[in-house]
Amino acid sequence: MLSVEGLETRYGSVTAVRGLALEVSEGEIVGVLGPNGAGKTTTLLTVMGLLKPSAGRVRFLGREITALSHERVVAAGIGLVPEGRWILNEMTVRENLLMGAYLRRDGDRALRQDLDRLFEIFPILRPRQGQRAGTLSGGEQQMLAIARTLMGRPRLLMLDEPSWGLAPLLVEEIMRVLRHLNEQGTTVLLVEQNARQALGVVRRCYVVELGRVVFSGTPTELRQHSLLTKAYLGGAGRG
């Protein structure tokens, strides 16, 4: 579904991503792990067309999208839940959700159906439709951010640090939701620093350091890699 080849993205004279390659097949949950500053967020922003690469290419469903605008990438079927949520605080929960459907042209009935479906997935949002989004808790805001992106009906859902700032029980709930969405047909690319939680849901993972992929494989293979286990799993070993 998604193929990133030889990607290089710079911020001025600083190269944040260098020669990065990854693939996501339809129906997968794929993880991208790594420390702060590794280039994970830059990779997602480049895929979304918010940053332009200096080299490499991005293909989605067999079509090259490297030079497309952000709006055309969204229209092609990719949605991003950004790090920090970026909720529109002064707007209501319902208004935030409808903003996620801004590019859609399939009518009010389809929007209502999708709202009902998302309220089933995120039942805590239904009674808060008229509430200002900025008054929600951190966990509720993260659920709103995911639901807002899903209103765009993405084929590929990309999430940047969805566990950021959340209590462990809320992180577990977010991961449960991602598994459910995947079972319902949404392909997921998950960027996370919380490696233990991410490895509980992904089928394959990449580890990124200094803008390069240093590991690619299954969660089991990562757990068997002693140096990477020490770096990202606290030296816990297998299991």
N, C-alpha and C positions, 0 to 999 in steps of 0.2 A: 504493500500500500504506500509506504513512505520510504524513499531512498535518499540518503544524504551522502554525497561523495566528495572527498577532498575539500571539505569546507574550510574556508579561512575568512575570518571576520575581524576587523580592526576597529579600535577606538583611537583615531588619530594615528600616532606612531606605535601604539601598543597593540600587539596581536593577541586577541582574547581566545580565538579558536584557530587552530592550525592543523590542517590536513585531516579534519575529523570526518569519520564515516560511520554511519549506522543505518539499520534497516528495521522497519516495522511491518510485519505481515498482517493482513486483514484478520481480525478476530483475536489478536494477541493483546496481552498487557506486557509492555516492555518498560524496564526501569533504567534510568540514567542516574548513577550515584557519583558522589565526589564532594570534596570540600568546597567551602566558599572560595570564589575566584577561579574555579576550575574551568569555567566556560559553559556551564550547563544552561543558565538563563540566556546567555548570548546565542546559544544554538537554537533555542526555542524562538527567540525574537527574530532570528534570521529566517527560520522556516516560515514564520508568520508574515514575512515581508516588512517587518518594522525596522530591521537593519538590513543593509545590502552587503553581501559578501564581496571580498576582493578576489576570491577564487573559489572554485568548486561549483557544485550544482545540487539542486533539490528537485526531486521528482515525486509526484503524488498521483497515484492511480495511473501510472504510465505517462503522465504529462509533466513536462518541465515547468516548474513554477518559480524558478529562481528570481526572475525579474518582475514577478507580479506584485501589484500593490497589496497592501494589507486587506483591503476590502475584497479584492478578487480572490485572495487566498481563503478568506472566510467563505465566500460564495462557492469556492471549489469543494468545501467540505471539511475544513480544519478549524477547530475551535481551541482557544487557549484560556485556561484559568490562571491568571497571572499571580506571581508571588506577591503577598501582601493584600490579595483579594481585590483591591481597587473598587470597592463598593461606592456607589453614588449616594453619599450619606444623607443628603437632603431630600432625596426622592424616596418614595415608598417602596416596600418590597415588591409590590406588583409592578410599579413603574420600572424598577431595575430589571425585572424579568422580561418585560416587554421591550426594553432596550436591547436585550439579547437577540430579539427577533427582528431587529431594525431592517435587515436586508431581505427579509422574507416578503413574498407577495402572494401568499396562498390563502388569504382571507381570515376573517375573525373566527370562523368556526374551527379552523385548524389550530389557531392560537389557543382557543379555549380548551380544545382537546389536549394540547401539549401541557398547558397549565395544570389541568386536572391530573395528568400522568405524573408530572413533577411533584405535585402536592401529595401524591401517593408515595413517591420515593422519599420526599422530604416533608413529612406530615407537620413538622413544627412550623413550617412557613405558611400553611393555609390560614390559620387564625391571625397571622401577622401581616396579611396582605396590605392593609392600610397603614401600617406602622412605618415610621421613618427608618430607613435601613441603618443609619448611623447609631441607632439605639439598640440594635441587636447585639447579642454576645458574640465573642470571637468565633465560636463554633457555628452559631447561626449564620454569621456573615460568610463563613467558608461554604456552608451549604448553599447559601444564596448565590455565591460566586459560581459554584458549579452548575446550579440550576439555570442561572442566567446564560451561561455558555451553551448549555444543552438546548436552550430555546432556539438557538441557531441551527439545530439539527445537524451537528457535525458528524461526519463518518469517522473522523479521528479526533479524539479528545486528548489534548495535551494539558498537563497540570504541572505547575511550578511550585514546589514546596507546599502542598496542601496541608501538611501537618504543622506548619509554622505557627508557633505561639499557642498551640492547643494542648489541653490536658490529655493524658494517655487514653482515657476512655473515649474522648471525642475523636482522637486519631484512629482508634479501632473502628469507630462508627464510619468515619470517612472511608477507610479501607474496605469496609463491608459494602458501602455504597458503590465503590469502584468495581468490586467483584460483581455486584448485581448488574450494573450498567454493562459490563463486559458480557455477562451471560445473556443480556438482552440484545447484544449485537454491536455494541460500541467498542471500537478499537481504542486502546489507551496507551499513551506515552507518558510515563510518570517520572518527573524529576524530583529527587528526594535526598535530603541529608540523613533522614531517619532510616538508615539502611535496614535495620531489623524489621521494621514495619513494612517497608517496601518489598523486601525479599519474601514476605509472607503472601504477597498477592501477584508478583510478576512471574512470568514464565521464562523470560530471558532478561539479562541486564548488561549494561555497559558501565564501566568505571572510567571517569574522566579526570585527568590531572593536567593542569597547565594547558588546557585547550586541546589535549590529545586523548584518544581512547587508549587506556593501558590494560584493559581487560574486557573481554566479551564472552559471555557464556551463560549457563543456567545458574540459579541460586545455589544449587548443590555444588557446582564446580567452583563458585566463588568461595563458599565455605571451606573448600578443600585447599584453597590457595593461602598458604600460611601468612605471607607478608600482607596480602590484601585483607585477610581476616583480622590481623592485628590492627591494621589502619582503620578499617571501617566497621568492624564488629567487636572491637574491644578485646581481641584475642580470645574470644569465647570458644573458638574451634568449631567443630561440626555440630549440626543440630539446629 
